[in-house]
Amino acid sequence: MGWMAWNPYTAAFFVVIASLLLIMTLLAIYRPETPRVGIFRFPTTRGDRLFLSLVGTAMIYIAWIRFTGGTTMWPAAIISVIYWVAMFRFA
């Protein structure tokens, strides 16, 4: 693993993603759900909303770095949390 630039942030990123996948798997096993139609007007499951949240968060961070120079990332993190809550509540 010496080829990758591991630091606490990349390790935390992979731990969070692995934890999310584990939680979603356990939820699917123990609490199956039926797809629901939200603001996108097509049926989505928890996994779909997780994927859309991850992609949207990546776009929020990329846009934040592009338009602000990325000096501080806290506002992007706050926007991302709001986006996640909205995705899982309304999508």
TATA-V669919 format. One record per backbone hydrogen bond with DSSP energy under -0.5 kcal/mol. CO is the residue of the C=O (numbers start at 1). NH is the residue of the N-H. Records with the same first field share a line. If there is no record, write none. Layout:
# TATA-V669919
CO=NH ; NH
This chain:
# TATA-V669919
1=4
4=6
7=11
8=12
9=13
10=14
11=15
12=16
13=17
14=18
15=19
16=20
17=21
18=22
19=23
20=24
21=25
22=26
23=27
24=28
25=29
26=30
27=31
36=44
38=41
42=38
44=36
45=49
46=50
47=51
48=52
49=53
50=54
51=55
52=56
53=57
54=58
55=59
56=60
57=61
58=62
59=63
60=64
61=65
62=66
63=67
64=68 ; 70
65=69
68=71
73=77
74=78
75=79
76=80
77=81
78=82
79=83
80=84
81=85
82=86
83=87
84=88
85=89
86=90 ; 91
87=91
90=39
91=38
